[in-house]
Amino acid sequence: MQTSRRRRQAFPMEALAIERRVAEPIQRQLYRQIAAMIRDKRLMPGSELPSTRALAEDLGLARNTIVGAYDQLTTEGYLTCRRGARAIVVDLPANSLDKDKRGTSASAIRHPLSKRGESLMRQPFHHGAPGRFAFHPGMPDAQNFPFGVWGRLLARRATFGADMLFGTYHVTGLPALKEAIASYLVSARGVRCSPEQIVVTTGAQAAFDLLARLLLDPGDTVWLEEPGYYAARATFTVAGANIMPLAVDRDGWQMNPPEIAPRLIYVTPACQHPLGITMRMDQRLRLFEIAERHNSWIIEDDFDGEYRFQGRPVPAIQSMDCGDRVIYVGTFAKLLFPALRLGFMVLPPALCEGIPHALSTTGQFAPLVLQAALADFIDEGHMSRHLKRMRRIYSERRKLFHDLFAAELPADLTLSPAEAGIQLVAHLPEGCDDCAVVEAADRLGINASPLSKYYWSTSGNGLVLGYAACNKAQSEAGIRRLRQAIEQARTLPTPGRLALNVDK
């Protein structure tokens, strides 16, 4: 009976305030306001929203505008939609991180650093004043990168930057690049930050290593996705952490309360590594609830969130963080090219003050001349143009890969329904070992990664395949060779497990 009453709730049309003279698109305004109504329970769980046609007529808007807003709300888990039926409001968990708790949540973090981290931040320092091909997972396309523009920017900075860019100044990052990154993150990923919270690193892996030193003591528990990014797991294992699996499957993250309170929780919510799915809103809220209950840090690894091919990129979970628990880690390896070796962190304020000491001791700061060229690349609009172009190219290559996979590979192989990212997971049938396939593919000149190495407490059997770096001819040839590798592997005994290779 209660559900029935909720379904008959009148839609609060008067609560919508659509501004036509502001920069924010109308579709985004509509999405934002309806999402707020759902979070605040002004729209009750189970209640129906007006049809897209009816709401468009009432608001005097194009129906496609309403459809776009509803699609984004459905993607993020605010609504459920069935074909031919009205959108239904999802029953989300209560948000314990309301705005009025921001001050108290930050003060609740009792141990912001590990003992090793405290020691790193106390160290003295002095720097003076400033005067192969398919199907490698996560590999972006290099042929379409504007190296001519990049070379010109780098040459200009190298020529005129001797006084400012060839020392070890600005160990947390060149101010111009930190400002460019902060501006980009606010607009593109919804991250709430200031340039002072940005720390530029030599890639995401360097950030994980530093964070492990700062936040973990031997024996501390890390709750980490399974399957999950093996290089991150290796970093926390080397730091002496107890790794506890956070199970992820095609239904998402299984946010069952952990048996042991985690000191740190590592997630890839925008594009799960390696499955490519996106964390839904109910799972995001449960993650925050668990982190607050156990006084845990959250590392959000947003390595591939920009490449989403259905709707807009989903905002970072850091944008929802009212308790200063989320450490956001990003990289330019997928946006630009991996050899650039530039990444960054967005630190909560509690970690900012002593970070120059830790960076000076570990030496994990990036060359300033590269940072200056990258700042120019962003500020002059080259990165946004490149990203827009690559989204189109990758979308075409993704469709081509799906078509070739269905036409050329055995029917007992299945692709996971990834929503984002520049790699896909293919599940192998029983009797076909993924390590045997990868070794056979390697002999045929094909890069692939066995899914089994992304697991440690359970098992998985499949291939992690990157499609982005391959044009049409390369993909066609690669798929034919991959089929040969699978046929060869079916007749071979199971090999030993492959050694880990860092792909980020």
Secondary structure, DSSP 8 states (H G I E B T S, - for coil): -HHHHHHT----GGG----SSSSS-HHHHHHHHHHHHHHTTSS-TT-B---HHHHHHHHT--HHHHHHHHHHHHHTTSEE--TTS--EE------S--GGGHHHHHHT----S-HHHHHHHT-----------TB-TT---STTS-HHHHHHHHHHHHHH-HHHHSSS--TT--HHHHHHHHHHHHHHT-----GGGEEEESSHHHHHHHHHHHH--TT-EEEEEES--HHHHHHHHHTT-EEEEEEEETTEE-----SS--SEEEE--SS-TTT-----HHHHHHHHHHHHHHT-EEEEE-SSTT-BSSSS----GGGG-SSS-EEEEEESTTTT-GGG--EEEE--GGGTTTHHHHHHHHT----HHHHHHHHHHHHTTHHHHHHHHHHHHHHHHHHHHHHHHHHHS-TT-EE----BSSEEEEE--TT--HHHHHHHHHHTT---EEGGGG-SSS---EEEEE-TT--HHHHHHHHHHHHHHHHHHTTS------------
